[in-house]
């Protein structure tokens, strides 16, 4: 019975380690993306560029036709 219990505990511990590893990877990606590179990534500029492209898209379609 103690062997089954030790296998169960090792499975729980390993799944806990895997879960913590996934959380660390996601957290570090979030930190690097939104904290470290925030000066390089300007979401306002991306939104303005997208709005400009959407505004110009119908006129470009009409000029092709």
OpenMM code with the backbone's topology and positions (N, CA, C; nanometers):
from openmm import Vec3, app, unit

residues = "UNK UNK UNK UNK UNK UNK UNK UNK UNK UNK UNK UNK UNK UNK UNK UNK UNK UNK UNK UNK UNK UNK UNK UNK UNK UNK UNK UNK UNK UNK UNK UNK UNK UNK UNK UNK UNK UNK UNK UNK UNK UNK UNK UNK UNK UNK UNK UNK UNK UNK UNK UNK UNK UNK UNK UNK UNK UNK UNK UNK UNK UNK UNK UNK UNK".split()
positions = [
    Vec3(0.0828, -0.1202, 0.0000),
    Vec3(0.0000, 0.0000, 0.0000),
    Vec3(0.0865, 0.1256, 0.0000),
    Vec3(0.1994, 0.1199, 0.0678),
    Vec3(0.2848, 0.2387, 0.0730),
    Vec3(0.3472, 0.2674, -0.0631),
    Vec3(0.3655, 0.1635, -0.1469),
    Vec3(0.4183, 0.1865, -0.2813),
    Vec3(0.3186, 0.2645, -0.3656),
    Vec3(0.1919, 0.2281, -0.3546),
    Vec3(0.0878, 0.2997, -0.4290),
    Vec3(0.0811, 0.4441, -0.3819),
    Vec3(0.0934, 0.4630, -0.2523),
    Vec3(0.0887, 0.5975, -0.1958),
    Vec3(0.2086, 0.6802, -0.2420),
    Vec3(0.3252, 0.6197, -0.2478),
    Vec3(0.4438, 0.6932, -0.2923),
    Vec3(0.4345, 0.7267, -0.4405),
    Vec3(0.3782, 0.6359, -0.5203),
    Vec3(0.3579, 0.6648, -0.6630),
    Vec3(0.2595, 0.7796, -0.6789),
    Vec3(0.1527, 0.7771, -0.6001),
    Vec3(0.0541, 0.8851, -0.6054),
    Vec3(0.1175, 1.0181, -0.5675),
    Vec3(0.1978, 1.0193, -0.4617),
    Vec3(0.2630, 1.1435, -0.4197),
    Vec3(0.3614, 1.1936, -0.5241),
    Vec3(0.4342, 1.1041, -0.5869),
    Vec3(0.5287, 1.1474, -0.6898),
    Vec3(0.4546, 1.2023, -0.8111),
    Vec3(0.3396, 1.1436, -0.8453),
    Vec3(0.2605, 1.1950, -0.9572),
    Vec3(0.2062, 1.3334, -0.9253),
    Vec3(0.1571, 1.3521, -0.8037),
    Vec3(0.1056, 1.4832, -0.7637),
    Vec3(0.2174, 1.5864, -0.7646),
    Vec3(0.3333, 1.5492, -0.7127),
    Vec3(0.4458, 1.6416, -0.7075),
    Vec3(0.4950, 1.6772, -0.8472),
    Vec3(0.5022, 1.5787, -0.9366),
    Vec3(0.5496, 1.6075, -1.0716),
    Vec3(0.4494, 1.6935, -1.1476),
    Vec3(0.3205, 1.6694, -1.1289),
    Vec3(0.2214, 1.7541, -1.1954),
    Vec3(0.2250, 1.8954, -1.1390),
    Vec3(0.2525, 1.9074, -1.0100),
    Vec3(0.2683, 2.0399, -0.9501),
    Vec3(0.3878, 2.1121, -1.0108),
    Vec3(0.4984, 2.0411, -1.0289),
    Vec3(0.6170, 2.1028, -1.0891),
    Vec3(0.5911, 2.1449, -1.2335),
    Vec3(0.5206, 2.0615, -1.3090),
    Vec3(0.4886, 2.0957, -1.4478),
    Vec3(0.3992, 2.2187, -1.4523),
    Vec3(0.2990, 2.2234, -1.3646),
    Vec3(0.2099, 2.3393, -1.3599),
    Vec3(0.2863, 2.4655, -1.3232),
    Vec3(0.3742, 2.4566, -1.2261),
    Vec3(0.4543, 2.5735, -1.1881),
    Vec3(0.5466, 2.6161, -1.3020),
    Vec3(0.6002, 2.5213, -1.3760),
    Vec3(0.6847, 2.5543, -1.4905),
    Vec3(0.6082, 2.6282, -1.5981),
    Vec3(0.4851, 2.5833, -1.6251),
    Vec3(0.4015, 2.6510, -1.7245),
    Vec3(0.3696, 2.7922, -1.6784),
    Vec3(0.3384, 2.8086, -1.5502),
    Vec3(0.3082, 2.9416, -1.4970),
    Vec3(0.4302, 3.0323, -1.5071),
    Vec3(0.5480, 2.9786, -1.4797),
    Vec3(0.6707, 3.0586, -1.4891),
    Vec3(0.6961, 3.1011, -1.6333),
    Vec3(0.6760, 3.0118, -1.7287),
    Vec3(0.6983, 3.0455, -1.8696),
    Vec3(0.6008, 3.1529, -1.9151),
    Vec3(0.4723, 3.1374, -1.8819),
    Vec3(0.3725, 3.2367, -1.9220),
    Vec3(0.3997, 3.3697, -1.8533),
    Vec3(0.4345, 3.3656, -1.7263),
    Vec3(0.4644, 3.4892, -1.6540),
    Vec3(0.5855, 3.5605, -1.7088),
    Vec3(0.6895, 3.4864, -1.7443),
    Vec3(0.8085, 3.5518, -1.7985),
    Vec3(0.7818, 3.6081, -1.9372),
    Vec3(0.7022, 3.5377, -2.0181),
    Vec3(0.6654, 3.5929, -2.1488),
    Vec3(0.5847, 3.7206, -2.1328),
    Vec3(0.4906, 3.7208, -2.0389),
    Vec3(0.4120, 3.8415, -2.0132),
    Vec3(0.5027, 3.9546, -1.9678),
    Vec3(0.5924, 3.9251, -1.8754),
    Vec3(0.6811, 4.0290, -1.8221),
    Vec3(0.7707, 4.0851, -1.9319),
    Vec3(0.8298, 3.9969, -2.0118),
    Vec3(0.9184, 4.0445, -2.1175),
    Vec3(0.8430, 4.1244, -2.2228),
    Vec3(0.7220, 4.0808, -2.2558),
    Vec3(0.6474, 4.1477, -2.3621),
    Vec3(0.5948, 4.2826, -2.3175),
    Vec3(0.5300, 4.2883, -2.2031),
    Vec3(0.4588, 4.4093, -2.1647),
    Vec3(0.5381, 4.5004, -2.0727),
    Vec3(0.6446, 4.4522, -2.0109),
    Vec3(0.7226, 4.5372, -1.9210),
    Vec3(0.8539, 4.5804, -1.9858),
    Vec3(0.9315, 4.4852, -2.0341),
    Vec3(1.0639, 4.5187, -2.0875),
    Vec3(1.0552, 4.5843, -2.2251),
    Vec3(0.9711, 4.5298, -2.3132),
    Vec3(0.9649, 4.5805, -2.4494),
    Vec3(0.8472, 4.6739, -2.4712),
    Vec3(0.7919, 4.7288, -2.3645),
    Vec3(0.6757, 4.8170, -2.3790),
    Vec3(0.7121, 4.9432, -2.4553),
    Vec3(0.8369, 4.9879, -2.4449),
    Vec3(0.8765, 5.1082, -2.5176),
    Vec3(0.8849, 5.0818, -2.6674),
    Vec3(0.9105, 4.9564, -2.7060),
    Vec3(0.9184, 4.9237, -2.8478),
    Vec3(0.7819, 4.8902, -2.9065),
    Vec3(0.6917, 4.8435, -2.8224),
    Vec3(0.5585, 4.8054, -2.8686),
    Vec3(0.4613, 4.9151, -2.8277),
    Vec3(0.4114, 4.9880, -2.9234),
    Vec3(0.3127, 5.0912, -2.8942),
    Vec3(0.1798, 5.0473, -2.9539),
    Vec3(0.0889, 5.0078, -2.8666),
    Vec3(-0.0387, 4.9578, -2.9154),
    Vec3(-0.1230, 5.0697, -2.9764),
    Vec3(-0.1006, 5.1932, -2.9332),
    Vec3(-0.1712, 5.3048, -2.9950),
    Vec3(-0.1299, 5.3204, -3.1406),
    Vec3(-0.0009, 5.3078, -3.1682),
    Vec3(0.0457, 5.3185, -3.3067),
    Vec3(-0.0091, 5.2052, -3.3916),
    Vec3(-0.0135, 5.0851, -3.3346),
    Vec3(-0.0679, 4.9709, -3.4085),
    Vec3(-0.2159, 4.9932, -3.4387),
    Vec3(-0.2904, 5.0440, -3.3409),
    Vec3(-0.4336, 5.0692, -3.3614),
    Vec3(-0.4549, 5.1789, -3.4645),
    Vec3(-0.3742, 5.2850, -3.4607),
    Vec3(-0.3878, 5.3927, -3.5587),
    Vec3(-0.3557, 5.3426, -3.6991),
    Vec3(-0.2516, 5.2616, -3.7116),
    Vec3(-0.2149, 5.2080, -3.8422),
    Vec3(-0.3248, 5.1172, -3.8957),
    Vec3(-0.3832, 5.0362, -3.8081),
    Vec3(-0.4905, 4.9464, -3.8513),
    Vec3(-0.6139, 5.0259, -3.8931),
    Vec3(-0.6473, 5.1306, -3.8173),
    Vec3(-0.7625, 5.2133, -3.8531),
    Vec3(-0.7382, 5.2831, -3.9861),
    Vec3(-0.6156, 5.3290, -4.0077),
    Vec3(-0.5817, 5.3945, -4.1339),
    Vec3(-0.5926, 5.2962, -4.2497),
    Vec3(-0.5462, 5.1730, -4.2287),
    Vec3(-0.5551, 5.0719, -4.3341),
    Vec3(-0.7000, 5.0355, -4.3639),
    Vec3(-0.7819, 5.0261, -4.2591),
    Vec3(-0.9230, 4.9944, -4.2811),
    Vec3(-0.9949, 5.1088, -4.3514),
    Vec3(-0.9551, 5.2316, -4.3205),
    Vec3(-1.0180, 5.3468, -4.3842),
    Vec3(-0.9796, 5.3545, -4.5320),
    Vec3(-0.8566, 5.3185, -4.5643),
    Vec3(-0.8092, 5.3257, -4.7022),
    Vec3(-0.8474, 5.2031, -4.7838),
    Vec3(-0.8880, 5.0970, -4.7210),
    Vec3(-0.9169, 4.9728, -4.7919),
    Vec3(-1.0304, 4.9861, -4.8937),
    Vec3(-1.1457, 5.0465, -4.8620),
    Vec3(-1.2523, 5.0557, -4.9634),
    Vec3(-1.2114, 5.1392, -5.0841),
    Vec3(-1.1375, 5.2476, -5.0650),
    Vec3(-1.0969, 5.3294, -5.1785),
    Vec3(-0.9989, 5.2537, -5.2672),
    Vec3(-0.9152, 5.1709, -5.2093),
    Vec3(-0.8231, 5.0914, -5.2893),
    Vec3(-0.8980, 4.9859, -5.3694),
    Vec3(-1.0021, 4.9276, -5.3116),
    Vec3(-1.0798, 4.8281, -5.3848),
    Vec3(-1.1503, 4.8928, -5.5032),
    Vec3(-1.2045, 5.0134, -5.4848),
    Vec3(-1.2743, 5.0809, -5.5930),
    Vec3(-1.1781, 5.1223, -5.7033),
    Vec3(-1.0568, 5.1611, -5.6674),
    Vec3(-0.9620, 5.2026, -5.7699),
    Vec3(-0.9169, 5.0832, -5.8539),
    Vec3(-0.9147, 4.9646, -5.7957),
    Vec3(-0.8769, 4.8458, -5.8724),
    Vec3(-0.9867, 4.8111, -5.9716),
    Vec3(-1.1114, 4.8234, -5.9288),
    Vec3(-1.2233, 4.7908, -6.0177),
    Vec3(-1.2374, 4.8994, -6.1211),
] * unit.nanometer
topology = app.Topology()
chain = topology.addChain("A")
for resn in residues:
    res = topology.addResidue(resn, chain)
    for name in ("N", "CA", "C"):
        topology.addAtom(name, app.Element.getBySymbol(name[0]), res)
